[in-house]
């Protein structure tokens, strides 16, 4: 969204001479459409000539402003504006040719529907714009997201064709070229509007929203111009001429606004933002159903079959879109599960040793005490660990801690939980384990720790004191840990291992070099 601070830096859009001139030109043309209205063919011809003459400066403004944006654009944005400048020159070429032809031809020959050259220039230019908007890169878009985007585009295109078939194509109309032209124009207009909206809302847009809105509105006027009266040779109301002139004005205003933004703003193009969920394909489905309801009273005819075919195509495209969304949601859920599992692992695990951390150990101990009374706890404290850090360094100390954790895991039974409570203090939860079995486990741990570990060329043995406590009936986690802690400090003070009822005190008499 444009910030107020930036808006104050720009010149007022209402005072820009080119914007004022193009708006004034359109107003003059509207007045002439009304003033020249009359029953004669000459009046109609001069309305048509006014229509085509008014196109030329608007086409020139489109090409000029687009070309002026090029120097400040880079990458895909620069490519978009180069294409738009080329399309502006293409429109100018076709409309100039058509303007000369209207002055060289007699009354009753020309209308707002251009000749071969103008139609080719306009059709190819509009197609290039639509494709440029559709293929403009969007950040972070996966293959399935690109497929979904193209399915959405096709859905809107078919929806526009259904509307044209139902409301713009008249029953019994025999001119196939006119029918196909009306269908194509309506479909392309809706697709152009859809592509512009998606491009602006999806982030990485080549223009600001204030510049894109007139161009999006131009697509709506193009569609309206097809519905109010098919582009045929003959008399048209003055309002129809104005409606069909408005897209040229609006398409030209967008690049001019963007040029003014680029001239004064260091970040002139669209900001990245989250992509909203697209409801336009479902809108196409609703419109197709409305069209079906409208044409049904007329009986089974070509209009009804056309709407039914279009509705079927829309349903298939929306179903494909849903399938792509289903796979995207499945991938998203899978990534979410992986993220949650990783977060849970990090929350419950000691980062250095990969053992359970203090919080997770207490959670497991409390849960075990609630289920059964046969629970024992070992507290393991390394003696002389500070000397390892002081003499060999903290990296060596970390290596020793990791080695102790690996040896503890290897000495435990399946279902037992080893944890690092902090520093050089470890704990073990023994499920379904009485006092003598806890003593056996402590002895296995001490025997494993007796095997020296080579660290930086030195053989280092872990000297540890172990305190054991078996849970008494109704005893809580805190009380059980305190008794094991008392037993561990008694073992550290006594320098030997003894077993007394629920307490075991053990020490590994292995010095640390």
PLY file of the C-alpha trace (Angstrom):
ply
format ascii 1.0
element vertex 513
property float x
property float y
property float z
element edge 512
property int vertex1
property int vertex2
end_header
0.00 0.00 0.00
1.29 3.46 -0.84
2.43 5.24 2.32
1.20 8.80 3.02
4.81 10.01 3.19
5.50 8.85 -0.31
2.26 10.27 -1.65
3.28 13.74 -0.45
6.44 13.50 -2.54
4.58 13.04 -5.79
3.04 15.87 -7.79
-0.73 15.97 -7.62
-2.16 13.62 -10.24
-4.93 16.12 -10.82
-2.41 18.71 -12.01
-0.41 16.50 -14.37
-0.72 18.07 -17.85
-0.86 14.78 -19.76
-3.49 13.29 -17.46
-5.53 16.48 -17.73
-5.14 16.57 -21.51
-6.19 12.94 -22.01
-9.21 13.38 -19.74
-10.18 16.60 -21.54
-9.82 14.85 -24.90
-12.20 12.12 -23.80
-14.69 14.71 -22.54
-14.56 16.59 -25.86
-15.11 13.32 -27.72
-18.13 12.57 -25.52
-19.61 15.97 -26.32
-19.04 15.41 -30.06
-20.66 11.97 -29.89
-23.81 13.65 -28.60
-23.61 16.68 -30.89
-23.06 14.61 -34.04
-25.86 12.16 -33.29
-28.49 12.10 -36.01
-30.51 9.85 -38.30
-28.29 10.30 -41.36
-25.37 8.09 -42.38
-23.17 11.18 -42.46
-23.82 11.81 -38.77
-22.89 8.24 -37.95
-19.75 8.46 -40.05
-18.56 11.59 -38.20
-19.22 9.92 -34.87
-17.06 7.01 -36.02
-14.34 9.38 -37.28
-14.37 11.18 -33.91
-14.06 7.82 -32.17
-10.96 6.80 -34.13
-9.29 10.23 -34.04
-9.62 10.29 -30.23
-7.81 6.94 -30.02
-4.55 8.25 -31.45
-3.31 10.56 -28.64
-4.37 7.98 -26.04
-2.36 5.28 -27.82
0.61 7.65 -28.00
0.35 8.35 -24.26
0.34 4.60 -23.55
3.49 4.02 -25.62
5.28 7.14 -24.35
4.60 6.57 -20.64
5.48 2.88 -20.82
8.76 3.73 -22.52
9.52 6.31 -19.82
9.15 3.68 -17.07
11.79 1.42 -18.67
14.94 3.17 -17.33
13.98 2.56 -13.67
12.83 -1.05 -14.12
14.93 -4.22 -13.97
14.50 -7.93 -14.71
11.00 -9.22 -15.36
9.51 -5.79 -14.54
11.60 -4.16 -17.28
10.50 -6.86 -19.72
6.84 -6.17 -18.87
7.15 -2.44 -19.53
9.10 -3.03 -22.74
6.23 -5.25 -23.93
3.66 -2.67 -22.92
5.52 0.08 -24.79
5.62 -2.12 -27.89
1.90 -2.83 -27.56
1.27 0.92 -27.34
3.06 1.48 -30.65
1.14 -1.47 -32.12
-2.18 0.04 -31.04
-1.12 3.40 -32.48
-0.26 1.77 -35.80
-3.57 -0.03 -36.09
-5.70 2.91 -34.98
-3.85 5.33 -37.26
-4.50 3.04 -40.21
-8.18 2.78 -39.25
-8.47 6.55 -38.85
-7.20 7.19 -42.38
-9.57 4.56 -43.76
-12.61 6.19 -42.11
-11.77 9.49 -43.84
-11.18 7.85 -47.19
-14.36 5.77 -47.22
-17.96 6.80 -47.91
-20.72 6.79 -45.25
-22.14 3.44 -44.18
-18.80 1.67 -44.42
-17.03 1.95 -41.05
-17.92 1.60 -37.37
-16.16 1.15 -34.03
-15.34 -2.34 -35.27
-11.95 -1.89 -36.96
-10.76 -3.24 -40.25
-8.31 -6.00 -40.91
-5.15 -4.07 -39.96
-6.62 -2.50 -36.83
-8.17 -5.77 -35.69
-4.89 -7.62 -36.15
-2.93 -4.96 -34.26
-5.46 -4.68 -31.45
-6.03 -8.42 -31.06
-2.37 -9.34 -31.07
-1.50 -6.46 -28.73
-4.21 -7.38 -26.24
-3.17 -11.04 -26.37
0.46 -10.08 -25.69
-0.59 -7.99 -22.68
-2.65 -10.84 -21.22
0.16 -13.35 -21.72
2.71 -10.93 -20.23
0.56 -10.57 -17.12
-0.10 -14.29 -16.84
3.56 -15.31 -17.18
4.96 -12.52 -15.00
6.93 -14.38 -12.29
5.47 -14.58 -8.81
7.84 -15.20 -5.89
7.86 -18.61 -4.26
5.30 -20.19 -6.58
5.48 -23.99 -6.86
4.65 -26.02 -9.97
1.19 -26.91 -8.67
0.54 -23.27 -7.78
1.40 -22.28 -11.36
-0.96 -25.00 -12.64
-3.70 -23.71 -10.34
-3.14 -20.18 -11.64
-3.56 -21.28 -15.26
-6.67 -23.30 -14.35
-8.10 -20.18 -12.69
-7.30 -18.16 -15.80
-9.00 -20.71 -18.07
-12.04 -20.75 -15.79
-12.44 -16.98 -15.98
-11.92 -17.07 -19.76
-14.72 -19.63 -20.18
-16.91 -17.62 -17.80
-16.50 -14.54 -19.98
-17.38 -16.54 -23.08
-20.52 -17.91 -21.37
-21.65 -14.39 -20.47
-21.08 -13.21 -24.03
-22.91 -16.24 -25.46
-25.89 -15.67 -23.21
-26.25 -11.88 -23.25
-24.19 -10.40 -26.12
-24.89 -12.96 -28.84
-28.43 -12.53 -30.04
-30.67 -15.52 -30.85
-30.59 -16.29 -34.55
-27.43 -14.28 -35.18
-25.94 -15.82 -38.29
-22.65 -13.93 -38.68
-20.21 -16.47 -37.29
-17.29 -14.04 -37.42
-19.23 -11.52 -35.31
-20.24 -14.25 -32.84
-16.69 -15.51 -32.44
-15.38 -11.96 -32.15
-17.85 -11.13 -29.40
-17.02 -14.34 -27.49
-13.29 -13.79 -27.81
-13.44 -10.13 -26.80
-15.53 -10.86 -23.71
-13.38 -13.81 -22.66
-10.11 -11.99 -23.21
-11.39 -8.90 -21.37
-12.34 -10.94 -18.31
-9.07 -12.86 -18.43
-7.10 -9.62 -18.68
-8.87 -8.26 -15.61
-8.28 -11.51 -13.72
-4.60 -11.62 -14.67
-4.09 -8.02 -13.59
-5.80 -8.60 -10.23
-3.77 -11.74 -9.55
-0.54 -10.04 -10.60
-1.13 -7.10 -8.26
-2.31 -9.17 -5.28
0.32 -11.90 -5.58
3.32 -9.64 -5.00
6.28 -8.76 -7.21
3.96 -6.73 -9.44
5.51 -4.48 -12.12
3.33 -1.56 -11.09
1.71 0.02 -8.08
-1.91 -0.63 -7.25
-2.84 3.00 -8.02
-1.51 2.52 -11.57
-3.07 -0.91 -12.03
-6.62 0.02 -11.04
-7.32 2.06 -14.22
-6.00 -0.79 -16.38
-8.17 -3.33 -14.53
-11.17 -1.03 -14.98
-10.40 -0.87 -18.71
-11.05 -4.61 -18.95
-14.47 -4.09 -17.37
-15.34 -1.32 -19.84
-14.22 -3.53 -22.74
-16.61 -6.26 -21.60
-19.43 -3.75 -21.06
-18.82 -2.32 -24.52
-19.43 -5.77 -26.01
-22.70 -6.23 -24.14
-24.36 -2.86 -24.71
-24.35 -3.37 -28.47
-22.35 -5.68 -30.76
-19.75 -3.80 -32.85
-21.54 -3.67 -36.16
-21.84 -1.13 -38.95
-24.75 1.19 -38.30
-26.12 3.77 -35.91
-25.17 3.47 -32.21
-26.19 5.57 -29.20
-23.68 8.26 -28.22
-23.12 6.53 -24.84
-21.90 3.37 -26.60
-19.16 5.32 -28.40
-18.02 6.76 -25.06
-18.07 3.36 -23.33
-15.92 1.91 -26.11
-13.50 4.84 -25.94
-13.02 4.57 -22.17
-10.69 1.48 -22.26
-8.17 3.43 -24.36
-8.20 6.28 -21.84
-7.91 3.97 -18.81
-5.15 1.82 -20.33
-3.15 4.99 -21.04
-3.68 6.42 -17.54
-2.07 3.42 -15.82
1.43 3.80 -17.36
1.31 7.58 -16.93
0.56 7.20 -13.20
3.33 4.61 -12.90
5.73 6.97 -14.69
5.00 9.71 -12.15
5.50 7.24 -9.28
8.78 6.01 -10.76
10.03 9.55 -11.16
9.71 10.42 -7.47
9.66 7.13 -5.52
12.86 5.08 -4.92
10.74 1.89 -4.71
8.23 2.47 -7.49
6.87 -1.01 -8.11
4.50 -3.35 -6.31
5.36 -4.55 -2.82
5.43 -8.24 -1.92
2.40 -9.39 0.00
0.67 -12.61 0.88
-1.37 -14.17 -1.89
-5.07 -14.27 -1.10
-7.23 -17.24 -2.05
-8.79 -16.69 -5.47
-12.59 -16.60 -5.54
-12.89 -15.52 -9.19
-13.22 -19.10 -10.59
-16.14 -19.72 -8.24
-17.62 -16.41 -9.36
-17.43 -17.71 -12.94
-19.35 -20.80 -11.87
-22.06 -18.69 -10.20
-22.34 -16.48 -13.29
-22.66 -19.54 -15.52
-25.50 -20.88 -13.35
-27.24 -17.49 -13.56
-26.83 -17.56 -17.33
-28.36 -21.05 -17.40
-31.38 -19.85 -15.44
-31.80 -16.90 -17.82
-31.74 -18.94 -21.04
-33.78 -21.94 -19.84
-37.19 -20.28 -20.42
-36.28 -19.91 -24.10
-36.27 -23.68 -24.57
-33.61 -25.97 -25.92
-31.62 -24.02 -28.48
-28.04 -23.12 -29.30
-27.87 -20.57 -26.47
-28.89 -23.17 -23.88
-26.45 -25.77 -25.19
-23.66 -23.18 -25.26
-24.26 -22.21 -21.63
-24.48 -25.88 -20.57
-21.20 -26.65 -22.35
-19.54 -23.64 -20.76
-20.84 -24.59 -17.31
-19.52 -28.13 -17.75
-16.11 -26.82 -18.75
-16.04 -24.50 -15.74
-16.95 -27.38 -13.40
-14.13 -29.51 -14.81
-11.62 -26.66 -14.46
-12.71 -25.91 -10.89
-12.47 -29.62 -10.04
-8.91 -29.64 -11.39
-8.20 -26.53 -9.35
-9.52 -28.23 -6.22
-7.39 -31.30 -6.89
-4.29 -29.11 -7.15
-5.30 -27.32 -3.95
-5.84 -30.69 -2.23
-2.30 -31.75 -3.04
-0.97 -28.38 -1.91
-2.86 -28.70 1.38
-1.55 -32.24 1.81
2.01 -31.02 1.33
1.36 -28.13 3.68
0.03 -30.46 6.39
3.02 -32.75 5.90
5.42 -29.80 6.26
3.48 -28.59 9.28
3.71 -32.02 10.90
7.44 -32.11 10.25
7.84 -28.61 11.67
5.82 -29.47 14.77
7.80 -32.68 15.24
11.04 -30.74 14.94
9.81 -28.11 17.38
8.72 -30.83 19.81
12.09 -32.55 19.48
13.93 -29.30 20.15
11.68 -28.51 23.12
12.25 -31.93 24.72
15.88 -32.62 23.79
19.24 -31.41 25.02
20.95 -29.73 22.10
24.45 -31.10 22.78
23.89 -34.73 23.76
20.49 -35.41 22.13
19.28 -36.83 25.47
16.04 -35.70 27.06
16.31 -32.29 28.70
15.30 -31.45 32.28
11.73 -30.50 31.41
11.04 -33.62 29.39
12.65 -35.86 32.03
10.37 -34.51 34.77
7.33 -34.92 32.50
8.27 -38.55 31.83
8.96 -39.22 35.51
5.63 -37.78 36.68
3.76 -39.78 34.02
5.57 -42.99 35.05
4.80 -42.45 38.76
1.08 -42.03 37.94
0.96 -45.35 36.06
3.10 -47.61 38.26
5.01 -47.69 41.52
7.96 -49.70 40.20
10.00 -46.64 39.24
13.64 -45.90 40.06
15.81 -42.90 39.34
19.57 -42.57 38.88
21.39 -39.26 39.22
24.84 -39.21 37.57
27.34 -36.45 38.30
30.76 -36.28 36.64
33.66 -35.64 39.01
36.50 -33.46 37.84
34.73 -32.30 34.72
35.90 -28.73 35.29
39.50 -29.94 35.05
38.82 -31.29 31.56
37.47 -27.91 30.44
40.38 -26.05 32.04
43.16 -28.28 30.66
41.80 -29.42 27.27
39.25 -26.71 26.49
35.47 -26.48 26.24
35.36 -28.37 22.95
37.01 -31.34 24.68
34.48 -31.03 27.51
31.63 -31.15 25.01
33.15 -34.24 23.39
33.33 -35.94 26.79
29.69 -35.09 27.55
28.59 -36.54 24.21
30.61 -39.70 24.93
28.99 -40.06 28.37
25.52 -39.70 26.79
26.28 -42.39 24.18
27.56 -44.80 26.84
24.52 -44.20 29.04
22.15 -44.94 26.16
24.00 -48.18 25.41
23.79 -49.29 29.06
20.01 -48.79 29.43
17.09 -51.04 28.65
14.44 -50.27 26.05
11.93 -47.89 27.59
14.36 -46.27 30.05
14.94 -42.52 29.67
18.35 -40.86 29.94
18.50 -37.08 30.34
20.99 -34.29 30.77
19.75 -32.03 33.52
22.42 -29.40 32.90
26.19 -28.99 32.94
27.76 -32.33 33.85
24.66 -33.69 35.64
22.66 -36.54 34.12
19.60 -38.55 35.19
18.05 -41.88 34.26
14.41 -42.94 34.58
14.03 -46.71 35.07
10.52 -48.03 34.56
9.40 -51.29 36.20
12.67 -51.41 38.08
13.20 -52.23 41.80
16.24 -51.31 43.89
18.57 -54.21 42.96
17.84 -53.77 39.25
18.61 -50.07 39.53
21.94 -50.98 41.14
22.74 -53.28 38.19
22.01 -50.50 35.73
24.20 -48.06 37.67
27.01 -50.60 37.63
26.69 -51.01 33.84
26.91 -47.26 33.41
30.03 -47.06 35.56
31.67 -49.91 33.65
30.90 -48.16 30.35
32.31 -44.88 31.63
35.50 -46.66 32.69
36.44 -47.09 29.02
38.66 -44.09 28.16
37.77 -41.67 25.36
40.47 -40.25 23.11
40.24 -36.48 22.92
42.91 -34.51 21.06
45.36 -37.39 21.46
44.71 -37.85 25.21
42.89 -40.79 26.82
40.24 -39.32 29.12
38.10 -41.33 31.54
34.87 -40.04 33.00
34.88 -40.17 36.81
31.25 -40.25 37.98
29.20 -40.53 41.15
25.75 -42.14 40.90
22.89 -41.89 43.37
19.88 -44.21 43.05
16.43 -44.09 44.59
13.41 -46.35 44.10
9.98 -44.77 44.39
7.92 -45.43 47.50
4.10 -45.76 47.25
2.49 -42.36 46.69
5.82 -40.58 46.37
6.04 -37.63 43.96
8.72 -36.79 41.42
10.27 -34.02 43.51
10.69 -36.18 46.61
12.13 -39.07 44.58
14.68 -36.81 42.87
15.73 -35.31 46.21
16.43 -38.77 47.68
18.44 -39.74 44.62
20.33 -36.45 44.90
21.14 -37.15 48.57
22.37 -40.62 47.63
24.54 -39.17 44.84
26.24 -36.66 47.16
26.72 -39.39 49.77
28.48 -41.49 47.12
30.61 -38.50 46.12
31.62 -37.96 49.79
32.17 -41.64 50.65
34.22 -42.42 47.60
32.65 -45.90 47.25
29.38 -47.50 46.22
26.89 -48.88 48.78
23.19 -49.94 48.60
20.76 -49.11 51.45
17.11 -50.08 51.00
15.91 -47.47 48.44
19.21 -45.63 48.11
22.28 -46.62 46.16
25.54 -44.70 46.27
28.14 -45.58 43.65
31.36 -43.99 42.44
33.75 -44.85 39.66
37.27 -44.77 41.17
38.76 -43.80 37.83
40.78 -40.57 37.81
40.58 -38.01 35.08
44.07 -37.15 33.81
0 1
1 2
2 3
3 4
4 5
5 6
6 7
7 8
8 9
9 10
10 11
11 12
12 13
13 14
14 15
15 16
16 17
17 18
18 19
19 20
20 21
21 22
22 23
23 24
24 25
25 26
26 27
27 28
28 29
29 30
30 31
31 32
32 33
33 34
34 35
35 36
36 37
37 38
38 39
39 40
40 41
41 42
42 43
43 44
44 45
45 46
46 47
47 48
48 49
49 50
50 51
51 52
52 53
53 54
54 55
55 56
56 57
57 58
58 59
59 60
60 61
61 62
62 63
63 64
64 65
65 66
66 67
67 68
68 69
69 70
70 71
71 72
72 73
73 74
74 75
75 76
76 77
77 78
78 79
79 80
80 81
81 82
82 83
83 84
84 85
85 86
86 87
87 88
88 89
89 90
90 91
91 92
92 93
93 94
94 95
95 96
96 97
97 98
98 99
99 100
100 101
101 102
102 103
103 104
104 105
105 106
106 107
107 108
108 109
109 110
110 111
111 112
112 113
113 114
114 115
115 116
116 117
117 118
118 119
119 120
120 121
121 122
122 123
123 124
124 125
125 126
126 127
127 128
128 129
129 130
130 131
131 132
132 133
133 134
134 135
135 136
136 137
137 138
138 139
139 140
140 141
141 142
142 143
143 144
144 145
145 146
146 147
147 148
148 149
149 150
150 151
151 152
152 153
153 154
154 155
155 156
156 157
157 158
158 159
159 160
160 161
161 162
162 163
163 164
164 165
165 166
166 167
167 168
168 169
169 170
170 171
171 172
172 173
173 174
174 175
175 176
176 177
177 178
178 179
179 180
180 181
181 182
182 183
183 184
184 185
185 186
186 187
187 188
188 189
189 190
190 191
191 192
192 193
193 194
194 195
195 196
196 197
197 198
198 199
199 200
200 201
201 202
202 203
203 204
204 205
205 206
206 207
207 208
208 209
209 210
210 211
211 212
212 213
213 214
214 215
215 216
216 217
217 218
218 219
219 220
220 221
221 222
222 223
223 224
224 225
225 226
226 227
227 228
228 229
229 230
230 231
231 232
232 233
233 234
234 235
235 236
236 237
237 238
238 239
239 240
240 241
241 242
242 243
243 244
244 245
245 246
246 247
247 248
248 249
249 250
250 251
251 252
252 253
253 254
254 255
255 256
256 257
257 258
258 259
259 260
260 261
261 262
262 263
263 264
264 265
265 266
266 267
267 268
268 269
269 270
270 271
271 272
272 273
273 274
274 275
275 276
276 277
277 278
278 279
279 280
280 281
281 282
282 283
283 284
284 285
285 286
286 287
287 288
288 289
289 290
290 291
291 292
292 293
293 294
294 295
295 296
296 297
297 298
298 299
299 300
300 301
301 302
302 303
303 304
304 305
305 306
306 307
307 308
308 309
309 310
310 311
311 312
312 313
313 314
314 315
315 316
316 317
317 318
318 319
319 320
320 321
321 322
322 323
323 324
324 325
325 326
326 327
327 328
328 329
329 330
330 331
331 332
332 333
333 334
334 335
335 336
336 337
337 338
338 339
339 340
340 341
341 342
342 343
343 344
344 345
345 346
346 347
347 348
348 349
349 350
350 351
351 352
352 353
353 354
354 355
355 356
356 357
357 358
358 359
359 360
360 361
361 362
362 363
363 364
364 365
365 366
366 367
367 368
368 369
369 370
370 371
371 372
372 373
373 374
374 375
375 376
376 377
377 378
378 379
379 380
380 381
381 382
382 383
383 384
384 385
385 386
386 387
387 388
388 389
389 390
390 391
391 392
392 393
393 394
394 395
395 396
396 397
397 398
398 399
399 400
400 401
401 402
402 403
403 404
404 405
405 406
406 407
407 408
408 409
409 410
410 411
411 412
412 413
413 414
414 415
415 416
416 417
417 418
418 419
419 420
420 421
421 422
422 423
423 424
424 425
425 426
426 427
427 428
428 429
429 430
430 431
431 432
432 433
433 434
434 435
435 436
436 437
437 438
438 439
439 440
440 441
441 442
442 443
443 444
444 445
445 446
446 447
447 448
448 449
449 450
450 451
451 452
452 453
453 454
454 455
455 456
456 457
457 458
458 459
459 460
460 461
461 462
462 463
463 464
464 465
465 466
466 467
467 468
468 469
469 470
470 471
471 472
472 473
473 474
474 475
475 476
476 477
477 478
478 479
479 480
480 481
481 482
482 483
483 484
484 485
485 486
486 487
487 488
488 489
489 490
490 491
491 492
492 493
493 494
494 495
495 496
496 497
497 498
498 499
499 500
500 501
501 502
502 503
503 504
504 505
505 506
506 507
507 508
508 509
509 510
510 511
511 512
